[in-house]
Amino acid sequence: PYHPQTQGKLERFHRSLKAEVLQGKWFADDGELQRAFDHWRTVYNLERPHEALDMAVPASRYQPSARQYSASVTSAEYDEGVMV
């Protein structure tokens, strides 16, 4: 687990992000970069068809998890003597 070979969808997403948003571009500040990411993410997920999804958009295949998540995160516990 957690190797590029086992994370194909995530690796493909990052490759597309780099090629379509970052490659050969310069951004004046973090805000401009964030706006570019936000616009691209909308197009990628809601507008652009994907071959791997039989030309559907990713949003058409998304299903939220049925699990409920806690609004608060519990503190991490470490064994005695562990430095973090």
N, CA, C and O atoms as a Maestro MAE file, in Angstrom:
{
 s_m_m2io_version
 :::
 2.0.0
}

f_m_ct {
 s_m_title
 :::
 protein
 m_atom[336] {
  # First column is atom index #
  i_m_mmod_type
  r_m_x_coord
  r_m_y_coord
  r_m_z_coord
  i_m_residue_number
  s_m_chain_name
  s_m_pdb_residue_name
  s_m_pdb_atom_name
  i_m_atomic_number
  :::
  1 25 0.826 -1.212 0.000 1 A "PRO " " N  " 7
  2 3 0.000 0.000 0.000 1 A "PRO " " CA " 6
  3 2 0.864 1.267 0.000 1 A "PRO " " C  " 6
  4 15 2.035 1.240 0.378 1 A "PRO " " O  " 8
  5 25 0.267 2.352 -0.425 2 A "TYR " " N  " 7
  6 3 0.885 3.680 -0.419 2 A "TYR " " CA " 6
  7 2 2.103 3.780 -1.327 2 A "TYR " " C  " 6
  8 15 3.046 4.509 -1.019 2 A "TYR " " O  " 8
  9 25 2.093 3.069 -2.424 3 A "HIS " " N  " 7
  10 3 3.115 3.186 -3.454 3 A "HIS " " CA " 6
  11 2 2.418 3.691 -4.723 3 A "HIS " " C  " 6
  12 15 1.227 3.438 -4.904 3 A "HIS " " O  " 8
  13 25 3.129 4.392 -5.599 4 A "PRO " " N  " 7
  14 3 2.490 4.865 -6.830 4 A "PRO " " CA " 6
  15 2 1.783 3.758 -7.609 4 A "PRO " " C  " 6
  16 15 0.747 3.992 -8.231 4 A "PRO " " O  " 8
  17 25 2.345 2.558 -7.572 5 A "GLN " " N  " 7
  18 3 1.764 1.450 -8.321 5 A "GLN " " CA " 6
  19 2 0.394 1.040 -7.784 5 A "GLN " " C  " 6
  20 15 -0.408 0.464 -8.520 5 A "GLN " " O  " 8
  21 25 0.114 1.328 -6.516 6 A "THR " " N  " 7
  22 3 -1.161 0.933 -5.921 6 A "THR " " CA " 6
  23 2 -2.102 2.115 -5.754 6 A "THR " " C  " 6
  24 15 -3.198 1.963 -5.215 6 A "THR " " O  " 8
  25 25 -1.694 3.267 -6.203 7 A "GLN " " N  " 7
  26 3 -2.492 4.484 -6.051 7 A "GLN " " CA " 6
  27 2 -2.768 5.116 -7.414 7 A "GLN " " C  " 6
  28 15 -2.647 6.331 -7.569 7 A "GLN " " O  " 8
  29 25 -3.133 4.310 -8.386 8 A "GLY " " N  " 7
  30 3 -3.264 4.766 -9.762 8 A "GLY " " CA " 6
  31 2 -4.176 5.955 -9.966 8 A "GLY " " C  " 6
  32 15 -3.819 6.893 -10.680 8 A "GLY " " O  " 8
  33 25 -5.349 5.935 -9.352 9 A "LYS " " N  " 7
  34 3 -6.294 7.042 -9.545 9 A "LYS " " CA " 6
  35 2 -5.733 8.340 -8.990 9 A "LYS " " C  " 6
  36 15 -5.850 9.395 -9.614 9 A "LYS " " O  " 8
  37 25 -5.133 8.258 -7.836 10 A "LEU " " N  " 7
  38 3 -4.559 9.454 -7.221 10 A "LEU " " CA " 6
  39 2 -3.366 9.963 -8.020 10 A "LEU " " C  " 6
  40 15 -3.213 11.170 -8.210 10 A "LEU " " O  " 8
  41 25 -2.527 9.055 -8.483 11 A "GLU " " N  " 7
  42 3 -1.376 9.451 -9.294 11 A "GLU " " CA " 6
  43 2 -1.834 10.120 -10.592 11 A "GLU " " C  " 6
  44 15 -1.240 11.108 -11.025 11 A "GLU " " O  " 8
  45 25 -2.883 9.585 -11.209 12 A "ARG " " N  " 7
  46 3 -3.400 10.164 -12.453 12 A "ARG " " CA " 6
  47 2 -3.966 11.556 -12.198 12 A "ARG " " C  " 6
  48 15 -3.765 12.466 -13.003 12 A "ARG " " O  " 8
  49 25 -4.667 11.726 -11.088 13 A "PHE " " N  " 7
  50 3 -5.214 13.033 -10.716 13 A "PHE " " CA " 6
  51 2 -4.089 14.050 -10.576 13 A "PHE " " C  " 6
  52 15 -4.178 15.157 -11.107 13 A "PHE " " O  " 8
  53 25 -3.030 13.675 -9.863 14 A "HIS " " N  " 7
  54 3 -1.904 14.596 -9.665 14 A "HIS " " CA " 6
  55 2 -1.195 14.909 -10.978 14 A "HIS " " C  " 6
  56 15 -0.771 16.043 -11.198 14 A "HIS " " O  " 8
  57 25 -1.065 13.919 -11.847 15 A "ARG " " N  " 7
  58 3 -0.431 14.167 -13.142 15 A "ARG " " CA " 6
  59 2 -1.245 15.166 -13.960 15 A "ARG " " C  " 6
  60 15 -0.685 16.068 -14.583 15 A "ARG " " O  " 8
  61 25 -2.562 15.004 -13.957 16 A "SER " " N  " 7
  62 3 -3.427 15.945 -14.676 16 A "SER " " CA " 6
  63 2 -3.353 17.334 -14.058 16 A "SER " " C  " 6
  64 15 -3.287 18.332 -14.775 16 A "SER " " O  " 8
  65 25 -3.362 17.402 -12.752 17 A "LEU " " N  " 7
  66 3 -3.276 18.691 -12.057 17 A "LEU " " CA " 6
  67 2 -1.999 19.427 -12.434 17 A "LEU " " C  " 6
  68 15 -2.033 20.612 -12.767 17 A "LEU " " O  " 8
  69 25 -0.893 18.736 -12.383 18 A "LYS " " N  " 7
  70 3 0.391 19.368 -12.725 18 A "LYS " " CA " 6
  71 2 0.413 19.833 -14.177 18 A "LYS " " C  " 6
  72 15 0.837 20.952 -14.466 18 A "LYS " " O  " 8
  73 25 -0.040 18.980 -15.087 19 A "ALA " " N  " 7
  74 3 0.016 19.307 -16.516 19 A "ALA " " CA " 6
  75 2 -0.931 20.435 -16.892 19 A "ALA " " C  " 6
  76 15 -0.599 21.268 -17.734 19 A "ALA " " O  " 8
  77 25 -2.101 20.469 -16.280 20 A "GLU " " N  " 7
  78 3 -3.126 21.416 -16.701 20 A "GLU " " CA " 6
  79 2 -3.157 22.707 -15.893 20 A "GLU " " C  " 6
  80 15 -3.694 23.709 -16.365 20 A "GLU " " O  " 8
  81 25 -2.600 22.707 -14.701 21 A "VAL " " N  " 7
  82 3 -2.648 23.917 -13.866 21 A "VAL " " CA " 6
  83 2 -1.263 24.501 -13.630 21 A "VAL " " C  " 6
  84 15 -1.096 25.720 -13.682 21 A "VAL " " O  " 8
  85 25 -0.278 23.671 -13.374 22 A "LEU " " N  " 7
  86 3 1.017 24.175 -12.923 22 A "LEU " " CA " 6
  87 2 2.075 24.319 -14.006 22 A "LEU " " C  " 6
  88 15 2.845 25.279 -13.994 22 A "LEU " " O  " 8
  89 25 2.123 23.389 -14.930 23 A "GLN " " N  " 7
  90 3 3.233 23.327 -15.882 23 A "GLN " " CA " 6
  91 2 3.348 24.602 -16.724 23 A "GLN " " C  " 6
  92 15 2.414 24.993 -17.424 23 A "GLN " " O  " 8
  93 25 4.510 25.231 -16.636 24 A "GLY " " N  " 7
  94 3 4.794 26.409 -17.439 24 A "GLY " " CA " 6
  95 2 4.076 27.667 -17.012 24 A "GLY " " C  " 6
  96 15 4.053 28.649 -17.754 24 A "GLY " " O  " 8
  97 25 3.486 27.656 -15.824 25 A "LYS " " N  " 7
  98 3 2.736 28.823 -15.367 25 A "LYS " " CA " 6
  99 2 3.383 29.419 -14.126 25 A "LYS " " C  " 6
  100 15 4.078 28.738 -13.371 25 A "LYS " " O  " 8
  101 25 3.140 30.692 -13.939 26 A "TRP " " N  " 7
  102 3 3.628 31.411 -12.766 26 A "TRP " " CA " 6
  103 2 2.437 32.111 -12.141 26 A "TRP " " C  " 6
  104 15 1.609 32.679 -12.854 26 A "TRP " " O  " 8
  105 25 2.339 32.080 -10.817 27 A "PHE " " N  " 7
  106 3 1.226 32.692 -10.107 27 A "PHE " " CA " 6
  107 2 1.758 33.792 -9.205 27 A "PHE " " C  " 6
  108 15 2.770 33.618 -8.527 27 A "PHE " " O  " 8
  109 25 1.073 34.918 -9.200 28 A "ALA " " N  " 7
  110 3 1.525 36.092 -8.453 28 A "ALA " " CA " 6
  111 2 1.510 35.857 -6.949 28 A "ALA " " C  " 6
  112 15 2.357 36.379 -6.225 28 A "ALA " " O  " 8
  113 25 0.540 35.066 -6.479 29 A "ASP " " N  " 7
  114 3 0.440 34.824 -5.038 29 A "ASP " " CA " 6
  115 2 -0.361 33.541 -4.795 29 A "ASP " " C  " 6
  116 15 -0.864 32.919 -5.730 29 A "ASP " " O  " 8
  117 25 -0.465 33.166 -3.530 30 A "ASP " " N  " 7
  118 3 -1.183 31.938 -3.176 30 A "ASP " " CA " 6
  119 2 -2.655 32.008 -3.562 30 A "ASP " " C  " 6
  120 15 -3.248 30.999 -3.943 30 A "ASP " " O  " 8
  121 25 -3.245 33.193 -3.464 31 A "GLY " " N  " 7
  122 3 -4.652 33.355 -3.815 31 A "GLY " " CA " 6
  123 2 -4.909 33.056 -5.280 31 A "GLY " " C  " 6
  124 15 -5.890 32.395 -5.619 31 A "GLY " " O  " 8
  125 25 -4.036 33.537 -6.148 32 A "GLU " " N  " 7
  126 3 -4.182 33.278 -7.582 32 A "GLU " " CA " 6
  127 2 -4.031 31.785 -7.873 32 A "GLU " " C  " 6
  128 15 -4.777 31.227 -8.679 32 A "GLU " " O  " 8
  129 25 -3.081 31.153 -7.226 33 A "LEU " " N  " 7
  130 3 -2.884 29.715 -7.389 33 A "LEU " " CA " 6
  131 2 -4.112 28.948 -6.907 33 A "LEU " " C  " 6
  132 15 -4.560 28.017 -7.576 33 A "LEU " " O  " 8
  133 25 -4.661 29.332 -5.748 34 A "GLN " " N  " 7
  134 3 -5.843 28.653 -5.217 34 A "GLN " " CA " 6
  135 2 -7.033 28.798 -6.159 34 A "GLN " " C  " 6
  136 15 -7.775 27.838 -6.365 34 A "GLN " " O  " 8
  137 25 -7.227 29.986 -6.734 35 A "ARG " " N  " 7
  138 3 -8.323 30.189 -7.687 35 A "ARG " " CA " 6
  139 2 -8.149 29.299 -8.918 35 A "ARG " " C  " 6
  140 15 -9.125 28.762 -9.442 35 A "ARG " " O  " 8
  141 25 -6.913 29.146 -9.376 36 A "ALA " " N  " 7
  142 3 -6.649 28.259 -10.518 36 A "ALA " " CA " 6
  143 2 -6.976 26.810 -10.157 36 A "ALA " " C  " 6
  144 15 -7.581 26.095 -10.956 36 A "ALA " " O  " 8
  145 25 -6.582 26.375 -8.960 37 A "PHE " " N  " 7
  146 3 -6.911 25.021 -8.501 37 A "PHE " " CA " 6
  147 2 -8.423 24.834 -8.417 37 A "PHE " " C  " 6
  148 15 -8.958 23.831 -8.890 37 A "PHE " " O  " 8
  149 25 -9.106 25.800 -7.814 38 A "ASP " " N  " 7
  150 3 -10.556 25.690 -7.630 38 A "ASP " " CA " 6
  151 2 -11.282 25.581 -8.969 38 A "ASP " " C  " 6
  152 15 -12.180 24.756 -9.131 38 A "ASP " " O  " 8
  153 25 -10.888 26.417 -9.919 39 A "HIS " " N  " 7
  154 3 -11.517 26.371 -11.246 39 A "HIS " " CA " 6
  155 2 -11.252 25.018 -11.909 39 A "HIS " " C  " 6
  156 15 -12.168 24.397 -12.447 39 A "HIS " " O  " 8
  157 25 -10.006 24.570 -11.869 40 A "TRP " " N  " 7
  158 3 -9.649 23.299 -12.496 40 A "TRP " " CA " 6
  159 2 -10.405 22.138 -11.860 40 A "TRP " " C  " 6
  160 15 -10.882 21.245 -12.561 40 A "TRP " " O  " 8
  161 25 -10.514 22.149 -10.541 41 A "ARG " " N  " 7
  162 3 -11.204 21.061 -9.846 41 A "ARG " " CA " 6
  163 2 -12.673 20.984 -10.276 41 A "ARG " " C  " 6
  164 15 -13.210 19.891 -10.451 41 A "ARG " " O  " 8
  165 25 -13.317 22.132 -10.446 42 A "THR " " N  " 7
  166 3 -14.702 22.153 -10.906 42 A "THR " " CA " 6
  167 2 -14.816 21.554 -12.304 42 A "THR " " C  " 6
  168 15 -15.679 20.712 -12.556 42 A "THR " " O  " 8
  169 25 -13.954 21.985 -13.201 43 A "VAL " " N  " 7
  170 3 -13.970 21.447 -14.568 43 A "VAL " " CA " 6
  171 2 -13.678 19.947 -14.542 43 A "VAL " " C  " 6
  172 15 -14.379 19.168 -15.188 43 A "VAL " " O  " 8
  173 25 -12.655 19.542 -13.805 44 A "TYR " " N  " 7
  174 3 -12.229 18.139 -13.753 44 A "TYR " " CA " 6
  175 2 -13.346 17.232 -13.228 44 A "TYR " " C  " 6
  176 15 -13.582 16.157 -13.781 44 A "TYR " " O  " 8
  177 25 -14.029 17.657 -12.170 45 A "ASN " " N  " 7
  178 3 -15.021 16.797 -11.526 45 A "ASN " " CA " 6
  179 2 -16.438 16.927 -12.069 45 A "ASN " " C  " 6
  180 15 -17.205 15.966 -12.012 45 A "ASN " " O  " 8
  181 25 -16.802 18.094 -12.593 46 A "LEU " " N  " 7
  182 3 -18.198 18.343 -12.951 46 A "LEU " " CA " 6
  183 2 -18.467 18.538 -14.441 46 A "LEU " " C  " 6
  184 15 -19.606 18.394 -14.885 46 A "LEU " " O  " 8
  185 25 -17.431 18.864 -15.220 47 A "GLU " " N  " 7
  186 3 -17.676 19.216 -16.618 47 A "GLU " " CA " 6
  187 2 -16.986 18.300 -17.623 47 A "GLU " " C  " 6
  188 15 -17.572 17.954 -18.649 47 A "GLU " " O  " 8
  189 25 -15.760 17.910 -17.342 48 A "ARG " " N  " 7
  190 3 -14.967 17.183 -18.329 48 A "ARG " " CA " 6
  191 2 -15.228 15.681 -18.274 48 A "ARG " " C  " 6
  192 15 -15.072 15.074 -17.215 48 A "ARG " " O  " 8
  193 25 -15.623 15.067 -19.392 49 A "PRO " " N  " 7
  194 3 -15.806 13.618 -19.396 49 A "PRO " " CA " 6
  195 2 -14.462 12.894 -19.295 49 A "PRO " " C  " 6
  196 15 -13.436 13.396 -19.754 49 A "PRO " " O  " 8
  197 25 -14.488 11.714 -18.692 50 A "HIS " " N  " 7
  198 3 -13.279 10.917 -18.496 50 A "HIS " " CA " 6
  199 2 -13.442 9.572 -19.198 50 A "HIS " " C  " 6
  200 15 -14.450 8.886 -19.025 50 A "HIS " " O  " 8
  201 25 -12.445 9.208 -19.986 51 A "GLU " " N  " 7
  202 3 -12.497 7.928 -20.701 51 A "GLU " " CA " 6
  203 2 -12.668 6.749 -19.754 51 A "GLU " " C  " 6
  204 15 -13.424 5.822 -20.046 51 A "GLU " " O  " 8
  205 25 -11.977 6.777 -18.633 52 A "ALA " " N  " 7
  206 3 -12.032 5.659 -17.684 52 A "ALA " " CA " 6
  207 2 -13.424 5.482 -17.083 52 A "ALA " " C  " 6
  208 15 -13.728 4.432 -16.515 52 A "ALA " " O  " 8
  209 25 -14.270 6.506 -17.207 53 A "LEU " " N  " 7
  210 3 -15.635 6.445 -16.675 53 A "LEU " " CA " 6
  211 2 -16.657 6.364 -17.807 53 A "LEU " " C  " 6
  212 15 -17.802 6.784 -17.645 53 A "LEU " " O  " 8
  213 25 -16.246 5.828 -18.942 54 A "ASP " " N  " 7
  214 3 -17.117 5.745 -20.124 54 A "ASP " " CA " 6
  215 2 -17.682 7.110 -20.494 54 A "ASP " " C  " 6
  216 15 -18.862 7.245 -20.817 54 A "ASP " " O  " 8
  217 25 -16.818 8.115 -20.440 55 A "MET " " N  " 7
  218 3 -17.113 9.492 -20.808 55 A "MET " " CA " 6
  219 2 -18.111 10.184 -19.868 55 A "MET " " C  " 6
  220 15 -18.758 11.161 -20.247 55 A "MET " " O  " 8
  221 25 -18.223 9.670 -18.655 56 A "ALA " " N  " 7
  222 3 -19.016 10.351 -17.626 56 A "ALA " " CA " 6
  223 2 -18.087 11.278 -16.849 56 A "ALA " " C  " 6
  224 15 -16.864 11.173 -16.950 56 A "ALA " " O  " 8
  225 25 -18.674 12.183 -16.075 57 A "VAL " " N  " 7
  226 3 -17.867 13.051 -15.218 57 A "VAL " " CA " 6
  227 2 -17.754 12.387 -13.847 57 A "VAL " " C  " 6
  228 15 -18.674 11.678 -13.440 57 A "VAL " " O  " 8
  229 25 -16.652 12.597 -13.124 58 A "PRO " " N  " 7
  230 3 -16.473 11.953 -11.824 58 A "PRO " " CA " 6
  231 2 -17.617 12.212 -10.839 58 A "PRO " " C  " 6
  232 15 -17.978 11.328 -10.063 58 A "PRO " " O  " 8
  233 25 -18.180 13.406 -10.866 59 A "ALA " " N  " 7
  234 3 -19.253 13.722 -9.919 59 A "ALA " " CA " 6
  235 2 -20.462 12.810 -10.100 59 A "ALA " " C  " 6
  236 15 -21.210 12.583 -9.149 59 A "ALA " " O  " 8
  237 25 -20.661 12.288 -11.301 60 A "SER " " N  " 7
  238 3 -21.806 11.407 -11.536 60 A "SER " " CA " 6
  239 2 -21.618 10.038 -10.888 60 A "SER " " C  " 6
  240 15 -22.580 9.284 -10.743 60 A "SER " " O  " 8
  241 25 -20.414 9.719 -10.506 61 A "ARG " " N  " 7
  242 3 -20.113 8.418 -9.890 61 A "ARG " " CA " 6
  243 2 -19.867 8.516 -8.389 61 A "ARG " " C  " 6
  244 15 -19.706 7.498 -7.717 61 A "ARG " " O  " 8
  245 25 -19.838 9.732 -7.866 62 A "TYR " " N  " 7
  246 3 -19.506 9.933 -6.449 62 A "TYR " " CA " 6
  247 2 -20.664 9.512 -5.556 62 A "TYR " " C  " 6
  248 15 -21.821 9.828 -5.833 62 A "TYR " " O  " 8
  249 25 -20.343 8.799 -4.485 63 A "GLN " " N  " 7
  250 3 -21.326 8.453 -3.471 63 A "GLN " " CA " 6
  251 2 -20.723 8.770 -2.114 63 A "GLN " " C  " 6
  252 15 -19.679 8.224 -1.757 63 A "GLN " " O  " 8
  253 25 -21.368 9.649 -1.351 64 A "PRO " " N  " 7
  254 3 -20.830 9.970 -0.025 64 A "PRO " " CA " 6
  255 2 -20.835 8.737 0.882 64 A "PRO " " C  " 6
  256 15 -21.660 7.836 0.731 64 A "PRO " " O  " 8
  257 25 -19.915 8.723 1.801 65 A "SER " " N  " 7
  258 3 -19.832 7.626 2.761 65 A "SER " " CA " 6
  259 2 -21.047 7.634 3.679 65 A "SER " " C  " 6
  260 15 -21.539 8.695 4.063 65 A "SER " " O  " 8
  261 25 -21.521 6.453 4.024 66 A "ALA " " N  " 7
  262 3 -22.637 6.335 4.958 66 A "ALA " " CA " 6
  263 2 -22.168 6.481 6.404 66 A "ALA " " C  " 6
  264 15 -22.980 6.674 7.308 66 A "ALA " " O  " 8
  265 25 -20.841 6.388 6.621 67 A "ARG " " N  " 7
  266 3 -20.314 6.504 7.982 67 A "ARG " " CA " 6
  267 2 -20.424 7.932 8.485 67 A "ARG " " C  " 6
  268 15 -20.235 8.887 7.731 67 A "ARG " " O  " 8
  269 25 -20.726 8.064 9.752 68 A "GLN " " N  " 7
  270 3 -20.756 9.367 10.395 68 A "GLN " " CA " 6
  271 2 -19.382 9.646 10.984 68 A "GLN " " C  " 6
  272 15 -18.771 8.767 11.593 68 A "GLN " " O  " 8
  273 25 -18.906 10.848 10.805 69 A "TYR " " N  " 7
  274 3 -17.608 11.234 11.332 69 A "TYR " " CA " 6
  275 2 -17.786 12.230 12.455 69 A "TYR " " C  " 6
  276 15 -18.659 13.096 12.400 69 A "TYR " " O  " 8
  277 25 -16.964 12.106 13.463 70 A "SER " " N  " 7
  278 3 -16.995 13.013 14.599 70 A "SER " " CA " 6
  279 2 -16.499 14.388 14.173 70 A "SER " " C  " 6
  280 15 -15.590 14.506 13.351 70 A "SER " " O  " 8
  281 25 -17.105 15.422 14.739 71 A "ALA " " N  " 7
  282 3 -16.693 16.791 14.424 71 A "ALA " " CA " 6
  283 2 -15.372 17.139 15.095 71 A "ALA " " C  " 6
  284 15 -14.692 18.078 14.683 71 A "ALA " " O  " 8
  285 25 -15.007 16.384 16.128 72 A "SER " " N  " 7
  286 3 -13.751 16.673 16.818 72 A "SER " " CA " 6
  287 2 -12.780 15.507 16.647 72 A "SER " " C  " 6
  288 15 -13.183 14.354 16.495 72 A "SER " " O  " 8
  289 25 -11.519 15.835 16.676 73 A "VAL " " N  " 7
  290 3 -10.472 14.829 16.528 73 A "VAL " " CA " 6
  291 2 -9.895 14.537 17.907 73 A "VAL " " C  " 6
  292 15 -9.558 15.455 18.655 73 A "VAL " " O  " 8
  293 25 -9.786 13.264 18.235 74 A "THR " " N  " 7
  294 3 -9.217 12.913 19.533 74 A "THR " " CA " 6
  295 2 -7.706 13.092 19.496 74 A "THR " " C  " 6
  296 15 -7.077 12.977 18.445 74 A "THR " " O  " 8
  297 25 -7.148 13.369 20.637 75 A "SER " " N  " 7
  298 3 -5.703 13.557 20.730 75 A "SER " " CA " 6
  299 2 -4.984 12.232 20.484 75 A "SER " " C  " 6
  300 15 -5.465 11.166 20.867 75 A "SER " " O  " 8
  301 25 -3.845 12.323 19.849 76 A "ALA " " N  " 7
  302 3 -3.037 11.130 19.602 76 A "ALA " " CA " 6
  303 2 -2.370 10.691 20.898 76 A "ALA " " C  " 6
  304 15 -1.980 11.522 21.719 76 A "ALA " " O  " 8
  305 25 -2.242 9.391 21.074 77 A "GLU " " N  " 7
  306 3 -1.573 8.851 22.256 77 A "GLU " " CA " 6
  307 2 -0.282 8.177 21.813 77 A "GLU " " C  " 6
  308 15 -0.261 7.419 20.843 77 A "GLU " " O  " 8
  309 25 0.782 8.462 22.530 78 A "TYR " " N  " 7
  310 3 2.091 7.903 22.201 78 A "TYR " " CA " 6
  311 2 2.638 7.158 23.403 78 A "TYR " " C  " 6
  312 15 2.349 7.511 24.546 78 A "TYR " " O  " 8
  313 25 3.426 6.130 23.145 79 A "ASP " " N  " 7
  314 3 4.069 5.397 24.224 79 A "ASP " " CA " 6
  315 2 5.020 6.316 24.972 79 A "ASP " " C  " 6
  316 15 5.538 7.288 24.422 79 A "ASP " " O  " 8
  317 25 5.233 5.989 26.226 80 A "GLU " " N  " 7
  318 3 6.148 6.775 27.054 80 A "GLU " " CA " 6
  319 2 7.538 6.769 26.426 80 A "GLU " " C  " 6
  320 15 8.018 5.730 25.973 80 A "GLU " " O  " 8
  321 25 8.163 7.905 26.401 81 A "GLY " " N  " 7
  322 3 9.506 8.028 25.864 81 A "GLY " " CA " 6
  323 2 9.567 8.342 24.376 81 A "GLY " " C  " 6
  324 15 10.647 8.603 23.845 81 A "GLY " " O  " 8
  325 25 8.438 8.321 23.703 82 A "VAL " " N  " 7
  326 3 8.418 8.635 22.275 82 A "VAL " " CA " 6
  327 2 8.440 10.146 22.105 82 A "VAL " " C  " 6
  328 15 7.639 10.863 22.704 82 A "VAL " " O  " 8
  329 25 9.366 10.618 21.280 83 A "MET " " N  " 7
  330 3 9.443 12.055 21.010 83 A "MET " " CA " 6
  331 2 8.769 12.344 19.674 83 A "MET " " C  " 6
  332 15 9.065 11.711 18.661 83 A "MET " " O  " 8
  333 25 7.863 13.308 19.694 84 A "VAL " " N  " 7
  334 3 7.139 13.680 18.472 84 A "VAL " " CA " 6
  335 2 7.468 15.106 18.119 84 A "VAL " " C  " 6
  336 15 6.967 15.627 17.123 84 A "VAL " " O  " 8
  :::
 }
 m_bond[335] {
  # First column is bond index #
  i_m_from
  i_m_to
  i_m_order
  :::
  1 1 2 1
  2 2 3 1
  3 3 4 2
  4 3 5 1
  5 5 6 1
  6 6 7 1
  7 7 8 2
  8 7 9 1
  9 9 10 1
  10 10 11 1
  11 11 12 2
  12 11 13 1
  13 13 14 1
  14 14 15 1
  15 15 16 2
  16 15 17 1
  17 17 18 1
  18 18 19 1
  19 19 20 2
  20 19 21 1
  21 21 22 1
  22 22 23 1
  23 23 24 2
  24 23 25 1
  25 25 26 1
  26 26 27 1
  27 27 28 2
  28 27 29 1
  29 29 30 1
  30 30 31 1
  31 31 32 2
  32 31 33 1
  33 33 34 1
  34 34 35 1
  35 35 36 2
  36 35 37 1
  37 37 38 1
  38 38 39 1
  39 39 40 2
  40 39 41 1
  41 41 42 1
  42 42 43 1
  43 43 44 2
  44 43 45 1
  45 45 46 1
  46 46 47 1
  47 47 48 2
  48 47 49 1
  49 49 50 1
  50 50 51 1
  51 51 52 2
  52 51 53 1
  53 53 54 1
  54 54 55 1
  55 55 56 2
  56 55 57 1
  57 57 58 1
  58 58 59 1
  59 59 60 2
  60 59 61 1
  61 61 62 1
  62 62 63 1
  63 63 64 2
  64 63 65 1
  65 65 66 1
  66 66 67 1
  67 67 68 2
  68 67 69 1
  69 69 70 1
  70 70 71 1
  71 71 72 2
  72 71 73 1
  73 73 74 1
  74 74 75 1
  75 75 76 2
  76 75 77 1
  77 77 78 1
  78 78 79 1
  79 79 80 2
  80 79 81 1
  81 81 82 1
  82 82 83 1
  83 83 84 2
  84 83 85 1
  85 85 86 1
  86 86 87 1
  87 87 88 2
  88 87 89 1
  89 89 90 1
  90 90 91 1
  91 91 92 2
  92 91 93 1
  93 93 94 1
  94 94 95 1
  95 95 96 2
  96 95 97 1
  97 97 98 1
  98 98 99 1
  99 99 100 2
  100 99 101 1
  101 101 102 1
  102 102 103 1
  103 103 104 2
  104 103 105 1
  105 105 106 1
  106 106 107 1
  107 107 108 2
  108 107 109 1
  109 109 110 1
  110 110 111 1
  111 111 112 2
  112 111 113 1
  113 113 114 1
  114 114 115 1
  115 115 116 2
  116 115 117 1
  117 117 118 1
  118 118 119 1
  119 119 120 2
  120 119 121 1
  121 121 122 1
  122 122 123 1
  123 123 124 2
  124 123 125 1
  125 125 126 1
  126 126 127 1
  127 127 128 2
  128 127 129 1
  129 129 130 1
  130 130 131 1
  131 131 132 2
  132 131 133 1
  133 133 134 1
  134 134 135 1
  135 135 136 2
  136 135 137 1
  137 137 138 1
  138 138 139 1
  139 139 140 2
  140 139 141 1
  141 141 142 1
  142 142 143 1
  143 143 144 2
  144 143 145 1
  145 145 146 1
  146 146 147 1
  147 147 148 2
  148 147 149 1
  149 149 150 1
  150 150 151 1
  151 151 152 2
  152 151 153 1
  153 153 154 1
  154 154 155 1
  155 155 156 2
  156 155 157 1
  157 157 158 1
  158 158 159 1
  159 159 160 2
  160 159 161 1
  161 161 162 1
  162 162 163 1
  163 163 164 2
  164 163 165 1
  165 165 166 1
  166 166 167 1
  167 167 168 2
  168 167 169 1
  169 169 170 1
  170 170 171 1
  171 171 172 2
  172 171 173 1
  173 173 174 1
  174 174 175 1
  175 175 176 2
  176 175 177 1
  177 177 178 1
  178 178 179 1
  179 179 180 2
  180 179 181 1
  181 181 182 1
  182 182 183 1
  183 183 184 2
  184 183 185 1
  185 185 186 1
  186 186 187 1
  187 187 188 2
  188 187 189 1
  189 189 190 1
  190 190 191 1
  191 191 192 2
  192 191 193 1
  193 193 194 1
  194 194 195 1
  195 195 196 2
  196 195 197 1
  197 197 198 1
  198 198 199 1
  199 199 200 2
  200 199 201 1
  201 201 202 1
  202 202 203 1
  203 203 204 2
  204 203 205 1
  205 205 206 1
  206 206 207 1
  207 207 208 2
  208 207 209 1
  209 209 210 1
  210 210 211 1
  211 211 212 2
  212 211 213 1
  213 213 214 1
  214 214 215 1
  215 215 216 2
  216 215 217 1
  217 217 218 1
  218 218 219 1
  219 219 220 2
  220 219 221 1
  221 221 222 1
  222 222 223 1
  223 223 224 2
  224 223 225 1
  225 225 226 1
  226 226 227 1
  227 227 228 2
  228 227 229 1
  229 229 230 1
  230 230 231 1
  231 231 232 2
  232 231 233 1
  233 233 234 1
  234 234 235 1
  235 235 236 2
  236 235 237 1
  237 237 238 1
  238 238 239 1
  239 239 240 2
  240 239 241 1
  241 241 242 1
  242 242 243 1
  243 243 244 2
  244 243 245 1
  245 245 246 1
  246 246 247 1
  247 247 248 2
  248 247 249 1
  249 249 250 1
  250 250 251 1
  251 251 252 2
  252 251 253 1
  253 253 254 1
  254 254 255 1
  255 255 256 2
  256 255 257 1
  257 257 258 1
  258 258 259 1
  259 259 260 2
  260 259 261 1
  261 261 262 1
  262 262 263 1
  263 263 264 2
  264 263 265 1
  265 265 266 1
  266 266 267 1
  267 267 268 2
  268 267 269 1
  269 269 270 1
  270 270 271 1
  271 271 272 2
  272 271 273 1
  273 273 274 1
  274 274 275 1
  275 275 276 2
  276 275 277 1
  277 277 278 1
  278 278 279 1
  279 279 280 2
  280 279 281 1
  281 281 282 1
  282 282 283 1
  283 283 284 2
  284 283 285 1
  285 285 286 1
  286 286 287 1
  287 287 288 2
  288 287 289 1
  289 289 290 1
  290 290 291 1
  291 291 292 2
  292 291 293 1
  293 293 294 1
  294 294 295 1
  295 295 296 2
  296 295 297 1
  297 297 298 1
  298 298 299 1
  299 299 300 2
  300 299 301 1
  301 301 302 1
  302 302 303 1
  303 303 304 2
  304 303 305 1
  305 305 306 1
  306 306 307 1
  307 307 308 2
  308 307 309 1
  309 309 310 1
  310 310 311 1
  311 311 312 2
  312 311 313 1
  313 313 314 1
  314 314 315 1
  315 315 316 2
  316 315 317 1
  317 317 318 1
  318 318 319 1
  319 319 320 2
  320 319 321 1
  321 321 322 1
  322 322 323 1
  323 323 324 2
  324 323 325 1
  325 325 326 1
  326 326 327 1
  327 327 328 2
  328 327 329 1
  329 329 330 1
  330 330 331 1
  331 331 332 2
  332 331 333 1
  333 333 334 1
  334 334 335 1
  335 335 336 2
  :::
 }
}
